[in-house]
């Protein structure tokens, strides 16, 4: 069972996302935008870190020049 205090906090916080969710639905946003919205909701409601595995992916190409 969820304590009333927590339930009230969740309801209040999710209420702030109603316009964002309605707008996203109307615009038929893509999966990446949906993931961003869900990450914001989870971070705001539960205090989770939105960027726990942030990293930059680099693509290293083979050199095209031939060195003497």
Biopython code that builds the backbone (N, CA, C, O; Angstrom):
import numpy as np
from Bio.PDB.StructureBuilder import StructureBuilder

atoms = [
    (1, "UNK", "N", (0.845, -1.183, 0.000)),
    (1, "UNK", "CA", (0.000, 0.000, 0.000)),
    (1, "UNK", "C", (0.890, 1.246, 0.000)),
    (1, "UNK", "O", (1.904, 1.304, 0.695)),
    (2, "UNK", "N", (0.493, 2.220, -0.780)),
    (2, "UNK", "CA", (1.249, 3.470, -0.882)),
    (2, "UNK", "C", (0.746, 4.429, 0.195)),
    (2, "UNK", "O", (-0.459, 4.650, 0.313)),
    (3, "UNK", "N", (1.659, 5.000, 0.980)),
    (3, "UNK", "CA", (1.233, 5.968, 1.996)),
    (3, "UNK", "C", (0.536, 7.178, 1.345)),
    (3, "UNK", "O", (0.868, 7.561, 0.223)),
    (4, "UNK", "N", (-0.405, 7.758, 2.041)),
    (4, "UNK", "CA", (-1.179, 8.884, 1.516)),
    (4, "UNK", "C", (-0.277, 10.043, 1.123)),
    (4, "UNK", "O", (-0.501, 10.678, 0.092)),
    (5, "UNK", "N", (0.727, 10.324, 1.920)),
    (5, "UNK", "CA", (1.635, 11.432, 1.628)),
    (5, "UNK", "C", (2.316, 11.226, 0.272)),
    (5, "UNK", "O", (2.434, 12.163, -0.518)),
    (6, "UNK", "N", (2.759, 10.005, 0.013)),
    (6, "UNK", "CA", (3.425, 9.688, -1.249)),
    (6, "UNK", "C", (2.417, 9.733, -2.395)),
    (6, "UNK", "O", (2.710, 10.267, -3.465)),
    (7, "UNK", "N", (1.245, 9.180, -2.171)),
    (7, "UNK", "CA", (0.194, 9.185, -3.187)),
    (7, "UNK", "C", (-0.191, 10.609, -3.580)),
    (7, "UNK", "O", (-0.375, 10.901, -4.762)),
    (8, "UNK", "N", (-0.311, 11.492, -2.595)),
    (8, "UNK", "CA", (-0.641, 12.890, -2.863)),
    (8, "UNK", "C", (0.467, 13.569, -3.665)),
    (8, "UNK", "O", (0.189, 14.344, -4.580)),
    (9, "UNK", "N", (1.719, 13.280, -3.321)),
    (9, "UNK", "CA", (2.857, 13.872, -4.040)),
    (9, "UNK", "C", (2.874, 13.412, -5.490)),
    (9, "UNK", "O", (3.118, 14.208, -6.397)),
    (10, "UNK", "N", (2.615, 12.132, -5.706)),
    (10, "UNK", "CA", (2.601, 11.592, -7.074)),
    (10, "UNK", "C", (1.476, 12.242, -7.882)),
    (10, "UNK", "O", (1.696, 12.665, -9.016)),
    (11, "UNK", "N", (0.300, 12.324, -7.318)),
    (11, "UNK", "CA", (-0.843, 12.912, -8.022)),
    (11, "UNK", "C", (-0.580, 14.379, -8.352)),
    (11, "UNK", "O", (-0.888, 14.834, -9.453)),
    (12, "UNK", "N", (-0.014, 15.116, -7.404)),
    (12, "UNK", "CA", (0.268, 16.535, -7.619)),
    (12, "UNK", "C", (1.324, 16.708, -8.708)),
    (12, "UNK", "O", (1.188, 17.565, -9.581)),
    (13, "UNK", "N", (2.357, 15.907, -8.655)),
    (13, "UNK", "CA", (3.454, 16.025, -9.624)),
    (13, "UNK", "C", (2.997, 15.622, -11.017)),
    (13, "UNK", "O", (3.313, 16.298, -11.996)),
    (14, "UNK", "N", (2.255, 14.525, -11.112)),
    (14, "UNK", "CA", (1.779, 14.087, -12.417)),
    (14, "UNK", "C", (0.810, 15.091, -13.030)),
    (14, "UNK", "O", (0.717, 15.208, -14.252)),
    (15, "UNK", "N", (0.101, 15.803, -12.186)),
    (15, "UNK", "CA", (-0.806, 16.838, -12.693)),
    (15, "UNK", "C", (-0.066, 17.900, -13.481)),
    (15, "UNK", "O", (-0.606, 18.457, -14.437)),
    (16, "UNK", "N", (1.155, 18.180, -13.092)),
    (16, "UNK", "CA", (1.964, 19.166, -13.805)),
    (16, "UNK", "C", (2.403, 18.700, -15.179)),
    (16, "UNK", "O", (2.818, 19.511, -16.007)),
    (17, "UNK", "N", (2.316, 17.418, -15.428)),
    (17, "UNK", "CA", (2.717, 16.872, -16.727)),
    (17, "UNK", "C", (1.538, 16.700, -17.687)),
    (17, "UNK", "O", (1.727, 16.266, -18.823)),
    (18, "UNK", "N", (0.338, 17.031, -17.247)),
    (18, "UNK", "CA", (-0.841, 16.814, -18.084)),
    (18, "UNK", "C", (-0.771, 17.575, -19.411)),
    (18, "UNK", "O", (-1.086, 17.019, -20.464)),
    (19, "UNK", "N", (-0.361, 18.841, -19.362)),
    (19, "UNK", "CA", (-0.269, 19.632, -20.598)),
    (19, "UNK", "C", (0.814, 19.074, -21.520)),
    (19, "UNK", "O", (0.635, 19.012, -22.737)),
    (20, "UNK", "N", (1.918, 18.676, -20.938)),
    (20, "UNK", "CA", (3.019, 18.121, -21.731)),
    (20, "UNK", "C", (2.566, 16.828, -22.412)),
    (20, "UNK", "O", (2.818, 16.621, -23.598)),
    (21, "UNK", "N", (1.898, 15.966, -21.653)),
    (21, "UNK", "CA", (1.433, 14.697, -22.213)),
    (21, "UNK", "C", (0.361, 14.903, -23.284)),
    (21, "UNK", "O", (0.363, 14.221, -24.309)),
    (22, "UNK", "N", (-0.543, 15.835, -23.046)),
    (22, "UNK", "CA", (-1.587, 16.109, -24.036)),
    (22, "UNK", "C", (-0.974, 16.658, -25.323)),
    (22, "UNK", "O", (-1.372, 16.271, -26.422)),
    (23, "UNK", "N", (-0.014, 17.551, -25.184)),
    (23, "UNK", "CA", (0.662, 18.110, -26.345)),
    (23, "UNK", "C", (1.425, 17.036, -27.118)),
    (23, "UNK", "O", (1.396, 17.003, -28.348)),
    (24, "UNK", "N", (2.102, 16.167, -26.387)),
    (24, "UNK", "CA", (2.851, 15.081, -27.030)),
    (24, "UNK", "C", (1.906, 14.150, -27.780)),
    (24, "UNK", "O", (2.226, 13.687, -28.875)),
    (25, "UNK", "N", (0.758, 13.877, -27.200)),
    (25, "UNK", "CA", (-0.222, 13.010, -27.858)),
    (25, "UNK", "C", (-0.754, 13.667, -29.124)),
    (25, "UNK", "O", (-0.871, 13.022, -30.166)),
    (26, "UNK", "N", (-1.077, 14.957, -29.029)),
    (26, "UNK", "CA", (-1.601, 15.679, -30.191)),
    (26, "UNK", "C", (-0.579, 15.744, -31.330)),
    (26, "UNK", "O", (-0.938, 15.674, -32.506)),
    (27, "UNK", "N", (0.695, 15.877, -30.965)),
    (27, "UNK", "CA", (1.749, 15.972, -31.982)),
    (27, "UNK", "C", (2.224, 14.600, -32.442)),
    (27, "UNK", "O", (3.029, 14.500, -33.369)),
    (28, "UNK", "N", (1.738, 13.553, -31.808)),
    (28, "UNK", "CA", (2.143, 12.180, -32.137)),
    (28, "UNK", "C", (3.673, 12.072, -32.137)),
    (28, "UNK", "O", (4.291, 11.711, -33.138)),
    (29, "UNK", "N", (4.260, 12.398, -30.981)),
    (29, "UNK", "CA", (5.716, 12.431, -30.872)),
    (29, "UNK", "C", (6.333, 11.054, -31.083)),
    (29, "UNK", "O", (5.672, 10.024, -30.946)),
    (30, "UNK", "N", (7.614, 11.069, -31.418)),
    (30, "UNK", "CA", (8.315, 9.813, -31.677)),
    (30, "UNK", "C", (8.764, 9.157, -30.364)),
    (30, "UNK", "O", (8.555, 9.701, -29.279)),
    (31, "UNK", "N", (9.370, 8.007, -30.485)),
    (31, "UNK", "CA", (9.768, 7.232, -29.308)),
    (31, "UNK", "C", (10.810, 7.956, -28.467)),
    (31, "UNK", "O", (10.762, 7.905, -27.238)),
    (32, "UNK", "N", (11.740, 8.621, -29.115)),
    (32, "UNK", "CA", (12.790, 9.332, -28.373)),
    (32, "UNK", "C", (12.194, 10.437, -27.505)),
    (32, "UNK", "O", (12.609, 10.623, -26.361)),
    (33, "UNK", "N", (11.221, 11.169, -28.048)),
    (33, "UNK", "CA", (10.565, 12.217, -27.257)),
    (33, "UNK", "C", (9.768, 11.617, -26.108)),
    (33, "UNK", "O", (9.733, 12.173, -25.010)),
    (34, "UNK", "N", (9.127, 10.479, -26.364)),
    (34, "UNK", "CA", (8.371, 9.803, -25.310)),
    (34, "UNK", "C", (9.287, 9.354, -24.185)),
    (34, "UNK", "O", (8.946, 9.493, -23.010)),
    (35, "UNK", "N", (10.441, 8.819, -24.534)),
    (35, "UNK", "CA", (11.417, 8.392, -23.520)),
    (35, "UNK", "C", (11.862, 9.582, -22.682)),
    (35, "UNK", "O", (12.009, 9.463, -21.465)),
    (36, "UNK", "N", (12.076, 10.714, -23.314)),
    (36, "UNK", "CA", (12.487, 11.917, -22.589)),
    (36, "UNK", "C", (11.410, 12.351, -21.596)),
    (36, "UNK", "O", (11.714, 12.703, -20.456)),
    (37, "UNK", "N", (10.165, 12.323, -22.032)),
    (37, "UNK", "CA", (9.062, 12.716, -21.146)),
    (37, "UNK", "C", (8.953, 11.747, -19.974)),
    (37, "UNK", "O", (8.802, 12.173, -18.829)),
    (38, "UNK", "N", (9.028, 10.458, -20.250)),
    (38, "UNK", "CA", (8.944, 9.456, -19.183)),
    (38, "UNK", "C", (10.110, 9.612, -18.209)),
    (38, "UNK", "O", (9.918, 9.508, -16.997)),
    (39, "UNK", "N", (11.309, 9.859, -18.721)),
    (39, "UNK", "CA", (12.476, 10.055, -17.849)),
    (39, "UNK", "C", (12.280, 11.271, -16.962)),
    (39, "UNK", "O", (12.639, 11.240, -15.785)),
    (40, "UNK", "N", (11.716, 12.343, -17.506)),
    (40, "UNK", "CA", (11.434, 13.535, -16.696)),
    (40, "UNK", "C", (10.410, 13.238, -15.604)),
    (40, "UNK", "O", (10.556, 13.689, -14.468)),
    (41, "UNK", "N", (9.388, 12.486, -15.952)),
    (41, "UNK", "CA", (8.356, 12.142, -14.959)),
    (41, "UNK", "C", (8.955, 11.294, -13.841)),
    (41, "UNK", "O", (8.743, 11.578, -12.663)),
    (42, "UNK", "N", (9.696, 10.263, -14.205)),
    (42, "UNK", "CA", (10.283, 9.371, -13.198)),
    (42, "UNK", "C", (11.280, 10.131, -12.325)),
    (42, "UNK", "O", (11.328, 9.928, -11.112)),
    (43, "UNK", "N", (12.071, 11.002, -12.939)),
    (43, "UNK", "CA", (13.040, 11.783, -12.166)),
    (43, "UNK", "C", (12.331, 12.734, -11.207)),
    (43, "UNK", "O", (12.748, 12.888, -10.058)),
    (44, "UNK", "N", (11.270, 13.364, -11.674)),
    (44, "UNK", "CA", (10.555, 14.331, -10.838)),
    (44, "UNK", "C", (9.769, 13.652, -9.726)),
    (44, "UNK", "O", (9.827, 14.077, -8.572)),
    (45, "UNK", "N", (9.042, 12.608, -10.066)),
    (45, "UNK", "CA", (8.174, 11.954, -9.074)),
    (45, "UNK", "C", (8.984, 11.159, -8.055)),
    (45, "UNK", "O", (8.728, 11.236, -6.853)),
    (46, "UNK", "N", (9.970, 10.391, -8.543)),
    (46, "UNK", "CA", (10.687, 9.484, -7.651)),
    (46, "UNK", "C", (12.106, 9.928, -7.313)),
    (46, "UNK", "O", (12.781, 9.296, -6.500)),
    (47, "UNK", "N", (12.556, 11.010, -7.933)),
    (47, "UNK", "CA", (13.879, 11.519, -7.625)),
    (47, "UNK", "C", (15.015, 10.732, -8.257)),
    (47, "UNK", "O", (16.155, 10.820, -7.799)),
    (48, "UNK", "N", (14.724, 9.962, -9.302)),
    (48, "UNK", "CA", (15.763, 9.188, -9.969)),
    (48, "UNK", "C", (16.647, 10.087, -10.816)),
    (48, "UNK", "O", (16.213, 11.137, -11.292)),
    (49, "UNK", "N", (17.876, 9.669, -10.998)),
    (49, "UNK", "CA", (18.814, 10.376, -11.856)),
    (49, "UNK", "C", (18.433, 10.122, -13.308)),
    (49, "UNK", "O", (18.319, 8.972, -13.732)),
    (50, "UNK", "N", (18.235, 11.197, -14.074)),
    (50, "UNK", "CA", (17.848, 11.042, -15.469)),
    (50, "UNK", "C", (18.999, 10.554, -16.340)),
    (50, "UNK", "O", (18.779, 10.011, -17.423)),
    (51, "UNK", "N", (20.211, 10.747, -15.872)),
    (51, "UNK", "CA", (21.373, 10.438, -16.699)),
    (51, "UNK", "C", (22.333, 9.464, -16.019)),
    (51, "UNK", "O", (23.516, 9.771, -15.868)),
    (52, "UNK", "N", (21.847, 8.312, -15.612)),
    (52, "UNK", "CA", (22.737, 7.405, -14.879)),
    (52, "UNK", "C", (23.821, 6.774, -15.747)),
    (52, "UNK", "O", (24.887, 6.410, -15.251)),
    (53, "UNK", "N", (23.547, 6.647, -17.027)),
    (53, "UNK", "CA", (24.496, 5.979, -17.910)),
    (53, "UNK", "C", (24.890, 6.876, -19.073)),
    (53, "UNK", "O", (25.120, 6.402, -20.185)),
    (54, "UNK", "N", (24.965, 8.170, -18.807)),
    (54, "UNK", "CA", (25.322, 9.087, -19.879)),
    (54, "UNK", "C", (26.718, 8.780, -20.378)),
    (54, "UNK", "O", (27.647, 8.547, -19.605)),
    (55, "UNK", "N", (26.832, 8.788, -21.669)),
    (55, "UNK", "CA", (28.139, 8.582, -22.258)),
    (55, "UNK", "C", (28.076, 9.107, -23.690)),
    (55, "UNK", "O", (27.006, 9.257, -24.279)),
    (56, "UNK", "N", (29.219, 9.368, -24.203)),
    (56, "UNK", "CA", (29.306, 9.843, -25.575)),
    (56, "UNK", "C", (29.882, 8.721, -26.413)),
    (56, "UNK", "O", (30.910, 8.136, -26.072)),
    (57, "UNK", "N", (29.218, 8.433, -27.494)),
    (57, "UNK", "CA", (29.716, 7.399, -28.400)),
    (57, "UNK", "C", (30.482, 8.064, -29.535)),
    (57, "UNK", "O", (29.970, 8.967, -30.197)),
    (58, "UNK", "N", (31.681, 7.623, -29.749)),
    (58, "UNK", "CA", (32.497, 8.151, -30.828)),
    (58, "UNK", "C", (32.616, 7.102, -31.920)),
    (58, "UNK", "O", (32.679, 5.902, -31.656)),
    (59, "UNK", "N", (32.645, 7.579, -33.128)),
    (59, "UNK", "CA", (32.874, 6.691, -34.262)),
    (59, "UNK", "C", (34.239, 7.037, -34.807)),
    (59, "UNK", "O", (34.489, 8.165, -35.230)),
    (60, "UNK", "N", (35.113, 6.061, -34.792)),
    (60, "UNK", "CA", (36.454, 6.271, -35.309)),
    (60, "UNK", "C", (36.541, 5.646, -36.693)),
    (60, "UNK", "O", (36.365, 4.439, -36.862)),
    (61, "UNK", "N", (36.811, 6.481, -37.661)),
    (61, "UNK", "CA", (36.937, 5.991, -39.030)),
    (61, "UNK", "C", (38.399, 5.708, -39.335)),
    (61, "UNK", "O", (39.303, 6.298, -38.744)),
    (62, "UNK", "N", (38.604, 4.808, -40.254)),
    (62, "UNK", "CA", (39.976, 4.518, -40.689)),
    (62, "UNK", "C", (40.490, 5.735, -41.436)),
    (62, "UNK", "O", (39.740, 6.376, -42.172)),
    (63, "UNK", "N", (41.752, 6.056, -41.254)),
    (63, "UNK", "CA", (42.287, 7.212, -41.976)),
    (63, "UNK", "C", (42.228, 6.972, -43.486)),
    (63, "UNK", "O", (42.471, 5.866, -43.969)),
    (64, "UNK", "N", (41.901, 8.029, -44.207)),
    (64, "UNK", "CA", (41.811, 7.890, -45.667)),
    (64, "UNK", "C", (43.101, 8.295, -46.356)),
    (64, "UNK", "O", (43.328, 7.929, -47.509)),
    (65, "UNK", "N", (43.937, 9.036, -45.676)),
    (65, "UNK", "CA", (45.201, 9.457, -46.277)),
    (65, "UNK", "C", (46.258, 8.391, -46.067)),
    (65, "UNK", "O", (46.280, 7.717, -45.037)),
    (66, "UNK", "N", (47.109, 8.247, -47.025)),
    (66, "UNK", "CA", (48.206, 7.288, -46.924)),
    (66, "UNK", "C", (49.445, 8.083, -46.554)),
    (66, "UNK", "O", (49.859, 8.988, -47.279)),
    (67, "UNK", "N", (50.021, 7.740, -45.437)),
    (67, "UNK", "CA", (51.192, 8.462, -44.959)),
    (67, "UNK", "C", (52.453, 7.848, -45.584)),
    (67, "UNK", "O", (52.571, 6.628, -45.698)),
    (68, "UNK", "N", (53.393, 8.716, -45.986)),
    (68, "UNK", "CA", (54.635, 8.202, -46.591)),
    (68, "UNK", "C", (55.493, 7.428, -45.624)),
    (68, "UNK", "O", (56.561, 6.942, -45.998)),
]
sb = StructureBuilder()
sb.init_structure("model")
sb.init_model(0)
sb.init_chain("A")
sb.init_seg("    ")
for serial, (resi, resn, name, xyz) in enumerate(atoms, 1):
    if name == "N":
        sb.init_residue(resn, " ", resi, " ")
    sb.init_atom(name, np.array(xyz, "f"), 0.0, 1.0, " ", f" {name:<3s}", serial, name[0])
structure = sb.get_structure()
